[in-house]
Amino acid sequence: MTKNGGVDDKGRQLGAVFGGIASRYDLANHVLSCGVDFCWRRTAVVMAAPGTGDRLLDMCCGTGDFAFAFARGCADTGRITGCDFSPEMIELAGTKESRFKRRGKYAAVDMDWQVCDCTATEFESESFDIVSCAFGVRNMADLSAGLKEMHRLLRPGGGVCILEFSLPKNAVIRAAYLPYFRWILPVLGGLISGDYGAYRYLAESVRRWDRQVYLGSELHKAGFREVVARPLTFGIATVHVGHKPHTLNS
Ligand SMILES: C[S@@+](CC[C@H](N)C(=O)[O-])C[C@H]1O[C@@H](n2cnc3c(N)ncnc32)[C@H](O)[C@@H]1O
């Protein structure tokens, strides 16, 4: 684990919230989504279409599940770097990598994990072919800074891939889903992780995000083009992919 750039007070606070649930985070994720989160990550990797030798940065990597999904999806990936401002999450990602590699998984993929604020990293400009982020942009204190940082770090022609929660657009499905989301998820998440506040935050942040942010246009504003959005599982989650143009005019 290395440290890349600084983490400010707000970052430290949010990092502490995620750090507090880190050891139960994976279990809570898989139970609350009934395991569908694996399929979402797999679909997002297919949409991002990593190629041989690609250098990938997974922002807000948490315990590394999206980074591992990329390693599974493209065994010839050049290098995968995961970064997150929670040292506890980063430590777990490193432990999982060692466990996988002892079992012979992802042996050929070079991986490293760094503690940093993803909205202001110290990586060199244009040093990645793909920048990914799962369930992270919603939590960024400054979304536009985060998206601009993704753009800065990508080589021209490189791709961004963002997986994030959303709410179903279909009124019937939404009416059935919202009570689960509002009442059951925080209780179940609290029981599993021991932190009810963190899962109340999750439910509230998704509702706020869905009301206030249109990610496609935010990606455009940050300079990405050919942006495609694909809703998953009735729109409970959405993958956005886009590209950094080769020239300023394209
Ligand atoms: C909901 S978790 C997602 C983890 C992982 N990507 C996944 O798919 O399970 C969100 C993560 O984003 C991190 N995070 C939020 N804002 C961040 C920022 N500005 N810089 C670095 N990490 C951030 C949190 O520490 C947390 O680990």
The ligand as a Tripos MOL2 file, in Angstrom:
@<TRIPOS>MOLECULE
LIG
   27    29     1     0     0
SMALL
NO_CHARGES

@<TRIPOS>ATOM
      1 C1        -19.3990    2.3250   -1.8080 C.3       1 LIG1
      2 S1        -17.6500    2.1170   -1.7510 S.3       1 LIG1
      3 C2        -17.3030    1.3680   -3.3250 C.3       1 LIG1
      4 C3        -16.1590    0.3990   -3.3040 C.3       1 LIG1
      5 C4        -15.8910   -0.4090   -4.5660 C.3       1 LIG1
      6 N1        -15.6120    0.4260   -5.7060 N.3       1 LIG1
      7 C5        -16.9750   -1.3940   -4.8890 C.2       1 LIG1
      8 O1        -17.3170   -1.5510   -6.0550 O.co2     1 LIG1
      9 O2        -17.4380   -2.0750   -3.9860 O.co2     1 LIG1
     10 C6        -17.1500    3.7760   -2.0100 C.3       1 LIG1
     11 C7        -15.6690    3.9730   -1.7500 C.3       1 LIG1
     12 O3        -15.3150    5.2690   -2.2500 O.3       1 LIG1
     13 C8        -14.3130    5.8050   -1.4150 C.3       1 LIG1
     14 N2        -14.2570    7.2480   -1.7260 N.ar      1 LIG1
     15 C9        -15.2930    8.1350   -1.7780 C.ar      1 LIG1
     16 N3        -14.8520    9.3490   -2.1700 N.ar      1 LIG1
     17 C10       -13.5180    9.2140   -2.3920 C.ar      1 LIG1
     18 C11       -12.5010   10.1190   -2.8110 C.ar      1 LIG1
     19 N4        -12.7570   11.4060   -3.1000 N.pl3     1 LIG1
     20 N5        -11.2430    9.6460   -2.9200 N.ar      1 LIG1
     21 C12       -10.9530    8.3610   -2.6240 C.ar      1 LIG1
     22 N6        -11.8750    7.4520   -2.2110 N.ar      1 LIG1
     23 C13       -13.1430    7.8770   -2.0940 C.ar      1 LIG1
     24 C14       -14.7170    5.3760   -0.0220 C.3       1 LIG1
     25 O4        -13.6460    5.3850    0.8980 O.3       1 LIG1
     26 C15       -15.2590    3.9530   -0.2910 C.3       1 LIG1
     27 O5        -14.2900    2.9700   -0.0750 O.3       1 LIG1
@<TRIPOS>BOND
     1     1     2 1
     2     2     3 1
     3     2    10 1
     4     3     4 1
     5     4     5 1
     6     5     6 1
     7     5     7 1
     8     7     8 2
     9     7     9 1
    10    10    11 1
    11    11    12 1
    12    11    26 1
    13    12    13 1
    14    13    14 1
    15    13    24 1
    16    14    15 ar
    17    14    23 ar
    18    15    16 ar
    19    16    17 ar
    20    17    18 ar
    21    17    23 ar
    22    18    19 1
    23    18    20 ar
    24    20    21 ar
    25    21    22 ar
    26    22    23 ar
    27    24    25 1
    28    24    26 1
    29    26    27 1
@<TRIPOS>SUBSTRUCTURE
     1 LIG1         1 GROUP 0 **** ****
